[in-house]
Every structure is written in structure tokens, then in C-alpha cells.
Amino acid sequence: MSENSEAFNDWVNALNEKLLSRGNSIKNNCKANTKSSTNFFYLKFGDTLTSYDPDAYSFSCSLSPEGLPTGNGIITRSKTWVWPKCSGFNSWPVIEKSTKLHSVEGFWENGISSGLHTFTYCNGVTFRTVFEFGVAQGLAVGSFKEKIIWVGRYMDGQLMGEFCSIEPDGGALLLGYLVDGEMSGPDLTFLYPDLETGLRGSWQGGVMVAARQVVVNCVWVEEDQVRVSCSAGFGPEFAFAPSEVDNFGASDPMMKDPYESKYIAVEESTMEGGGQGVYAKVDLPKNRIAAIFNGYKVSIYAGISPAEGIEEEEKIYERLSYNIHMPEDEDFFIDLPPAMADLSVYCASLGHKVNHSFIPNCRFGTMYHPRWGRVRTVETMEEVEEDQELLVDYGYDLLRCPEWYRELWTRELGGGGKNYWDYKKNTKK
């Protein structure tokens, strides 16, 4: 682990403990003092003084004669459900505008929030901050599936100052200063998951407008915020330009990703019939994103079959050689026609060149890439040494797969009498 990653992980691990400690202190202070406030809890749910109806909520705490929560508990908005889905760079204002609030856990004095509160939205994202007499103050932390994805700071109920947004799939960071509560401005920094390679420039609402590569000199923590020192920008200018259903969009297919260029290269594979393969240029640690798998993005609702009209089975498999599905929470799949897979046509990302093996050292993952949006990745499952080929299990079914796949199974595993279905069962554990 690099010094940058170590400093960042130590900071993340301490955040929730700091919130809890401060929340308890503030709650006790608010209980011991009285102060008039009109910042009632229902304002966060979108209700007003005139529209508030206690019957629209369920309460696990007591209600005052005015029908307002008092004490510790959870308030849940009726007819709302949590359906976890989150990717990209998010902030509390972004989630608040785009997703309904499902529930709030905390302490109230006649409907006024005091101490640490946890807000859970219908997309499964939670935000935690401390309230003083109904007003948010200090550190605020967002999480998704128990991973921290955003850190900011409230001052008298307003988000301001520095922020750190953490991409939940791959762990990349977006750092800078909030503008009117938004992740926008001319000098924001994106850090790849190694926290050593970055893109710095203009962003709007968490989306890259124009940025150039930087080398990260140092990452440190100061005043509960991540700080970063980088080189001056160099090289070509990058912008958010995701692929479309049958093209690469406005993104230059020959402009290489700076992160991949640092860690991997395409060479002739040593595997029999492997063609080209991807090799590590340096030693790669376990659980490191090594390659990015981008391509055309095809909606699963579009009724498009890339192999439509092809009848011969092997030719169907050949057409779908670079076709990969996204996780089940996504509504598109990635397709790269074989004619586009040649490096003389497309080399912006190299994940499609990673070969299959039943004895892999990598697995497929996902990340939100600032240039292409959510894409597939190839991540190491173990330490991969310099000049070692990256290999991933494609996960085909032996009953529906190309002939070369069955032959490789026999060479790598089947010859020893191993049962295929036992093998598949074990790989899913």
C-alpha cells in the first residue's frame, strides 16, 4: 500500500467515530438547554408546516401533543422503499434532489433534530451529520453499502468548503471546493484508485468538463479533509464523453487512458492461441484495478442483439467475443464489435484484450470512469508481478461456449478428472 493510500484509509476509518463522539456531546448540550427553532424534521422530507401529517410517517419514538417526534428513534416516510443503486460521484445535494428520503434515525426534541442523525434515501445511500437545535453543523459523511462515498462540512446549515467524493465501485476520488453546494469549479482533482495518478481541471456537478493528467505528489489529511499536492497538468485534455449504442461518442478512440498506460501493455500472449494479451508493466498489488473495459453501451431495453442474423454457432460466439454484461443493477451492456477491438482502431482502454483462463489472477469489476461513465474493469485477485500476463475467467457455460473454451478447460483443469460443475460451484463462493 502506498503512503497516499495509507493516509487516506486511516482518515476514512476514523470518520464515523468522530461523528459519533461529537453527536453525543451535542445531543447532551441541546437537552440541557432550550432554544427556539422552526427547523422541524419534516422539512427534510419535503413537507411544510401546513402539509405535515403525522399519519404519513411511522415513528419508533414518542410523539408530543403536537404530533412531533420526541426522543431517540427512527422516522420512516410511508410508502417508500429502499432499492440500492449508486454509482459515480455523489454529494448530499445531488442525492437530495434526485432521490426520495426514506427514513431518518436520531434524537428529537418536539420535532427538532439534536445530535447525530442518519438519513437513508430510497437508493440506499445514507448521510450522517450532527444537528444543533435543528441546524446541521460540522462534518457530514455519506455512505453506500457500508462504504464511505462522500465527505463534506456544514456551517450553520449550509454545505461549504472542501469536499471528497469517493466513487463506490472502484474507489476513485474527486476533490475540491463546493460552489453553492455543488461539486463544480475550474480546479477539481480526480484521483484514480492508486491515488498517484490524476486528472485536474474543470468539472460541473461532478461531471468532467475539461481536465489534464497530473502526477500526485502527496495526499494528506488536515482539518478532517483530504488535501492533495499535484504536478502541473500535462498531455491531452480529457472530457466526459460516454459511448453510444453503436459508436464511441465524442471520445477519441485512440487517446489512451493515463492510468492504464502506467500499469499495463498489450503484447503477444504466451497462451496457445491467445493472440494478444495484457501484461503488467510493474508489480501490481492484490485488489488493484489493472485494466478498463469500455465499449459501445447498449440498453438492455433497446431490443438490440449484436449477433442478430448470424446463424453459425461459432460465428455467433466470435461476434460476441468482446460483449460483457454489467452488474444486475445496471440497464445496459457493453459491446465491442470485433472490428473495433484492433488496437489500430481503438486503444483508449485495454480491458477487452485480457485473455481467459480457468486459473485466473484477475476478476471483472466495475468503476465510474470520468471519461466514459460506468464501465467494467479487470482487477487483480492476487499479486501480479511485472511482465506477468493478466488472466480472467470469462465465466461461460461449457454447454454454450466456443470450442476453444472447452479445449482450454480440458488442458487446464479437465484432464485431471475435475468435475466442471463442482469447479463452477467453488468459484462462486
N, C-alpha and C positions, 0 to 999 in steps of 0.2 A: 504494500500500500504506500502511495506517495505521501509526502508531508502535507500536500494540499488536501488530499482525501482524508487523511487522519484528522487534520484540524477541523474540516467540515463535519465529519461524522461525530466528533466529540461535541461539537456545538449542537447538532441535531438531537443527540441523545439527552442533552441537558434541558432542552426547551420545555417539555411538558412538566418536569419537576419544578422549574422556575415559575410556570403559570400556577401550578397547584399551591405552592408556598405563598405567592402573592395574593392569590384568590382567597385563601383562608384568612389572611391578615386583613384584607379589605372588607370581607363579609363581617368579621367581628367588629370592625370600626363602624360600619354602617348600622349594625344592630344596636350599637351603643349610643348612636347619635341620630337625631331626626333632622330631616331636611326635605323641604317641599320639592316635588318633582312631578312632571307630567309625561315622563318618558316611559309609558306603560309598555308591557311586554308585547301586546297585540300589534303595536306599530310595526314590529319586525315581520309579522305575518301579513301585513298589508291592510289591516283593519284600522278604523278610526274610532274616536270616542262615540260617534253616532252609529257606526256599523257593527261595533263589537257585540257579540252574542256568546256568552259562556257555553251555550249548547253546541257551538261549532267546534269545541275543543274537548279533549279528555284531560283530566288533571289527576296526578298521583299525589298532590299535596292538598292542603286545606284551602277553602275559599273564604274570603272575607264577606261580610254582609253585602258589600257592593259587587260580589261575584268575581273578585280578583284573587289570584293565587297568593298564598302566604306560606312560607316555609320551604323546605327542600322538596324537590320532586321533578317530574317530567311533564311538560305540556305538549300535547300532540294535536295537530290540526286534523279534524275528522276528514275522512275520505281522501287521505293522501297516503301514498305508499313509497317505499324506497326501492329503486331499481338501479343498482350500482353501474355507473358508466362515467368514466372521466379520462380524458387524455389532453395533451397539450399543456400550455402554460395558463394557469388559472389564478384568480385572485378572489377575495371575498366579494368585491363589487361585481365582478363578472358572473359569479355563481348566483348572486342575489338577483341579478337582472334576468337571468336565463332559466332559473330553476325554482320551483316552489319550495318553501320552507316546510319541512315535515314535523320537526319537534325541537324543543329546547329543554335542556336539563340544567338546573341550577337552584338558586335561592332567591325568593321574592319577599318583599315587604309590601303587602297590599298592591301587587301588580308591578312593583318597581324592582328591577334586577339589581342584585348585590352580590359581589364576589365572582367566582369563576363560573362561566356559563358555556355550555356546549350546544352549538346549533347544528342540527342534522338536516341536510337538504335531500330532496327526493332522488337525486343522482348518487346518493351515498357519500357525498363529501361533507365533512364536518369542520366547523371552525370554532375555536376556543379563544376567549379573551375575558378580561376582568372588568366588571362594571362597578362604578361608584355612584350610588344614587341614580341608577338608570342610564348612566353615561359610560360608554366604553373608554377605557384608559389603558395605555401601555401595550405590551406585547400581545400580538394576535397570531394564532397558528392554525393553519388549515391542514387536514389530513384526508387520505383516501385509502381504505383497506389497511388501516394502521400505519401507513407511511405518510410522513410529513410532506406536503406538496406546496406550502406557501407560508411565508413569514412576513409580517408587516407590523406596523405600530399605530395605535390610536392616540390622538391627543384631543381631549375634550370632545370625543365622539366623531372625530374626523380622521380618516386614514391619511397619513402624510409621511414624507421622508423616504428612507430606503426600504426596499423590499427584496425578497428572494423567492422566486417561484421555481419549484422542483418538478420536473416532468415525471409523472408517476410510473410510466412504463420503463424508461431507460435510465432515469436518474440525472439527466442533463439539467443545467441551471440557467435561469435568466435573472440577471441582477441589474439594479439601477435605482432611480428615484421615481416615485409616483408623481404623476401630473394629474391633478383633480381626481385622485384615487385610481387612475388608470396606469397600466404598465405601458407607457408611451414616452417617447422622447428621442432626441438625437444622439444619445450616448448611453445606450444599454448594452450589456455584455452577455452573450450566450456562451456557456461553458459546456463542451462535450463531457461525457461521463468520466473521462480520465482527469478532468479538472486541470488539464495542462494545455489543451487546445481550445481556442475560442473564436468567436465572430463578434465584432463590435461595430455598432452603428445605430441606425435609426429604426425604431420599432413603433407600431401603432396598435394599442390594445392587445399586446402580447404576440403580435404578428410581425415578422421581419420585413422591413421595407427596403433597406439597403445596408449591408454590413460587409466588412472585410476581415480577413483572418488576422488573429493576434496570437502571440505566444504568451501564456500565462506565467508570469514570474513568481507570483506568490499569492496564496489565499490565506487570510487570517480572519479572526473574529474580534470585533470591537463594539462595545455598547450593544450587545445582543444582535449584531448584524454582521453578515459576511462581507468582507472587503476583499477586493482583488486588484492586483497590480499587473498590468499587461504591457506588452510592447506596442509600438505604433502599428496601425493597420497596414497590411501589405497584400499584394496579389489582387485577383479579380474581385468584383463586387457581387455579392450574393443577395437574393431576394426570395421571398416566399412565392413559389410558382409550382403548385402541385400538378401532377399528371392528370390527363383526362382519360376518357374511355378508350381512345384509340391514338393517343399521342402523348408526348412528354410536356405538353403545355408550353409555357414561355421559358421553361428551364433549359439551359444549354446542355444537351445530352453528352457533350464532350468535356464539360467543365468538371473536373474531378473534385470529390469531397476531400477537404483538407485532413479530416480525421482519418479516413481510410488510407490516404496517401502516406500517412505517418507510420501505419502499423502493418499494412498488407500489400502484397503484389501478386499479379497473375503470372503464372509460369506453366510450362508443360507438366502435367501430372505424372507422377511415377506409378499411379494405379493403372492396371491393364485396361485399355480402352477408355481411360478417364479424360482424354483430351486435355483441355486447360483446367488448372486448379488454382486455388488461392493459398498462398504461403505467408507465414508470419515473417515480417522484416526484423522484428525484435522479439524478445521473450514476452509472452502475454500471460498475465496472472489469471487465475480461475475467476469465472463470472465477469469477464470483461467483454463488452461489445467489441467485436472484431470487424464485422462487415455489415453493410446496409443493403437490404434487398428492396429496391424500388422498381417500379414498372408502371404500366397503364393501370388506372384504377377503374374497375368495372363494378357498377352497382349490382348487388345480388337480386334486385327487383327489376332490372332492365330486361330480363329475358334473353340475355346475350350468352351464347355458347361459343367460345373461341374455336371449338373443333367442329362446329356445325358444317355439314356437307361432306365431312371426311368419313369414309366407311371402313377402311382397313384399320384393324385394331392397332398395329404397331405405329401407323402414321398418326393416329389419334394421340397416342402417348408422346410421339415426337412433337406434335403441335403444342401439347400441354407441358412440355419439359420445364418451362420457366413460369408455371402457373402456381400460385401459392395462396392459400386462404388466410384470412385474418382471424383473430380471436372471435368467438361467437357473439361478442357484444358489438361487433362492427357490421356495417351494412354494405361492404364492398370486398372484392378480392383483387389481388394483384396479378396482372397478366403481362408477360413479356414475350411477344412473338419471337420465335427462333431467329428470324432475320434481323431482329433488333438486338439480339444478345451478343453479336460480334463486337469486339472492342473498338473496331474502326467505325462503328455506328453509334454505340453507346458505351461510355465508360465512366459516367458520373458517379455510379455506385457499382460495387463489385460482388454483392452477395449472391447474385444469380450464378456466379462462376464456382461456387463452393460445391465440391463433389460429395456424393453419398457414400456412406459406409455403415455397416451394421456394428462396427466398433468405433463409434464417433468420439471426437474430442470436443464437439460443439453441439449446440441445440438452437432451435429457432426461438426468437423472442420478438418483442416489439419496442418501438420508440416513437416519440413525436419528433420528427426532424424539422428544423426551422425552414428548410427549403422545400420539402415535399409533403409535410404533414405526417400523419401516422403511417408508418411503414413497418415491414418486417426487418429483423436483424439476425445476425448469426453471433451467438455468444459462446464463449469458452466454457466447457464443463470441468476443465482441469487446466493445469499449467501447460501452455503450449510453447515449445522452445523455438528460438529463431530458426528459420528455414524449414520448419515443420509444416506439413500441409494441414489446412483446416478441413475437417470432415464432419458431416452432419447426417443424421438419419432422416431420410425423406418421409418415412412413415407410410409407405404404400402398403396395400394389402397384397399378399402373394397370389391371391386368386384373381386380382385385377391390377396387373402391373406389366411393364415392359419385360421382354425376355432377358435383357441384360441384368435386371434387378434380381430375377430368380437365380441366374447363374452366379451372381456375386454372393447371394445368400449361401449357395452351396459351397463356394470357395472359402468364404469367411467363417461360416458357422455350421451350415447344414451337414457338412461332410463328417462331423463328429457324432452324428446321430441326434443332435439337439432338436427338440420339437419347436416349430415356428410359433405356435400359439402360446406355448409356455414362455418363449422369448418375449413376445409382444406383451404378455401379461406382466412380466417382470419390468419391462421398460416403462410401464405406466405408473409404477409405484413411486 
